[in-house]
Amino acid sequence: MNIGVIGCGYVGLITGVCLAEMGHSLICVDNNEEKIKKLKNLIPPIYESGLSELLKKNKDRLKFTTSIEEAVKDSTVIFIAVGTPPKESGDADLSAVENVVTSIVKCMDSYRLIVEKSTVPVQTGTKIKSVMEMRASGVPFDIASNPEFLREGSAIDDFLHPDRIVIGLETERAKEILLKIYEPLGVPIIVTDLQSAEIIKHASNSFLATKISYINAISVICELAGANIKDVARGMGLDPRIGDKFLNAGVGFGGFCFPKDVRAFRRISEKLGYRFNLLKEVEKINELAKERFVEKIEDMLWNLQGKLVGILGLAFKPNTDDMRYAPSIDIINHLLSEGAKVVAYDPVAMENARRVLPDIEYRENPYDVADGADCLAIVTEWDEFKNLDLEKIRSLLKTPIIFDGRNIFKKEKMEELGFIYKGIGV
């Protein structure tokens, strides 16, 4: 099938490349000329495991351009995957979606299926339909919602081996087309109305964020009571009604999706007439997780002024270079505001980190970070950090203190090795 994807950001690019892998012909559009130039040369503008290989493998089925008109003319189906960043109010900024829809309508001369891939508030599909009806001049079209459920670091696998696919639509014609697109995957496809599909995305992300904040709140209780959050989480997770996913206590969630979607869903609910105060607490607990981590460092070092704090991990999660809403940003800025000096290392995110954290020193590896530091703080759970030569780390540190913000080590083992160890909820 001939498919256009408008927006070559994280979601759009993964969608385009994976649809090409499934055998479809893709035209991928972005208004960033530098990004398109890279993609034409098969250079990924983002870090994602396996992306470079799939770009090269499917180069004959992928075309990259800055022209929306080109994509609309040559495609029956057009996925909209542009950014929907939060406004100050928490509402999603849909200006890019509106601009794209307006551009699509101008280029249409026959039937097109327009698919929301971007995360948008419920009823956005209805608004898109209204705009198109006013401007389409009788040209037939359908609107559909097909939310993405991609995890950075495993996005390609998530796309090609999903738990389920959600499509919201209004006509049999749209249903037929989307079922045909996803038929090669052989997974359950949930067919709903537009509004239900739009809510599924926000409801899913908000639930997962709630689960993370819940276990982080329990970790505080564990610390106060002398319990171990790892044992508590395991005891909870073996209950099939709860499950063990997203029950790892830490310094809070980050990334572009969870913080944005929780806030947006709360605003959507308020506009519809329901105050979703639970989600307000989810956000509050997430902020407190970062604050408590800094307080632990401050309490142990007594005074942060002039102290050298080593940070391992900057990206919001492992296997990505994404720094958007990364907990490391707030943690480091708080340390700097108290007069600490910060040295840091991340396997892939340092280039992006330099743009948002220009006032810290970046080092080549974890051992350089530990060298002469008053303590070491682990903020992202990269596998590289789980396999450190801990004896060497202890010998390099000025004082053998480790603050483990992701509980990647066992307290007993660390204390046996001579560390003063402070984890989360242990």
GIZIRA-V529573 format. One record per backbone hydrogen bond with DSSP energy under -0.5 kcal/mol. NH is the residue of the N-H (numbers start at 0). CO is the residue of the C=O. If there is no record, write none. Layout:
{{NH;CO} {NH;CO}}
This chain:
{{2;0} {2;24} {3;76} {4;26} {5;78} {6;4} {6;28} {11;80} {12;8} {13;9} {14;10} {15;11} {16;12} {17;13} {18;14} {19;15} {20;16} {21;17} {22;19} {23;18} {24;0} {25;23} {25;60} {26;2} {27;62} {28;4} {29;64} {32;30} {35;31} {36;32} {37;33} {38;34} {39;35} {40;36} {40;37} {41;38} {42;37} {43;41} {47;45} {50;47} {53;49} {54;50} {55;51} {56;52} {57;53} {58;55} {60;57} {61;57} {61;58} {62;25} {64;27} {67;65} {70;66} {71;67} {72;68} {73;69} {74;70} {74;71} {75;1} {76;1} {77;112} {78;3} {79;114} {80;5} {80;78} {86;90} {89;86} {92;84} {93;91} {97;93} {98;94} {99;95} {100;96} {101;97} {102;98} {103;99} {104;100} {105;101} {106;102} {106;103} {107;103} {111;139} {112;75} {113;111} {113;141} {114;77} {114;112} {115;113} {115;143} {116;79} {116;114} {117;79} {119;117} {123;120} {126;122} {127;123} {128;124} {129;125} {130;126} {131;127} {132;128} {133;129} {134;130} {135;131} {138;135} {141;111} {143;113} {144;167} {145;115} {147;116} {151;149} {153;150} {157;153} {158;154} {159;155} {160;156} {161;158} {164;187} {166;164} {166;189} {167;144} {168;191} {174;170} {175;171} {176;172} {177;173} {178;174} {179;175} {180;176} {181;177} {182;178} {184;181} {185;181} {185;182} {189;164} {189;187} {190;188} {191;166} {191;189} {196;192} {197;193} {198;194} {199;195} {200;196} {201;197} {202;198} {203;199} {204;200} {205;201} {206;202} {207;203} {208;204} {209;205} {210;206} {211;207} {212;208} {213;209} {214;210} {215;211} {216;212} {217;213} {218;214} {219;215} {220;216} {221;217} {222;218} {223;219} {224;220} {225;221} {226;221} {228;226} {228;424} {231;227} {232;228} {233;229} {234;230} {235;231} {236;232} {237;233} {238;235} {239;237} {241;238} {242;238} {246;243} {248;246} {250;404} {254;323} {259;255} {260;256} {261;257} {262;258} {263;259} {264;260} {265;261} {266;262} {267;263} {268;264} {269;265} {270;266} {271;267} {272;268} {272;269} {273;268} {275;273} {276;274} {278;275} {279;275} {280;276} {281;277} {282;278} {283;279} {284;280} {285;281} {286;282} {287;283} {288;284} {289;285} {290;286} {291;287} {292;288} {293;289} {294;290} {295;291} {296;292} {297;293} {298;294} {299;295} {300;296} {301;297} {302;300} {305;338} {306;303} {308;306} {308;340} {309;307} {309;374} {310;342} {311;376} {312;310} {312;344} {315;321} {319;316} {320;46} {325;322} {328;325} {329;325} {330;326} {331;327} {332;328} {333;329} {334;330} {335;331} {336;332} {337;333} {337;334} {338;335} {339;334} {340;306} {342;308} {343;360} {344;310} {352;348} {353;349} {354;350} {354;351} {355;351} {355;352} {356;352} {359;356} {360;341} {362;343} {368;364} {369;365} {370;366} {371;395} {372;369} {373;307} {374;307} {375;400} {376;309} {377;402} {378;311} {378;376} {379;311} {381;379} {384;381} {385;381} {386;382} {386;383} {387;384} {389;387} {392;388} {393;389} {394;390} {395;391} {396;392} {397;372} {398;372} {400;398} {401;419} {402;375} {403;401} {403;421} {404;377} {404;402} {406;403} {413;409} {414;410} {415;411} {416;412} {417;414} {418;413} {419;399} {420;418} {421;401} {424;422}}
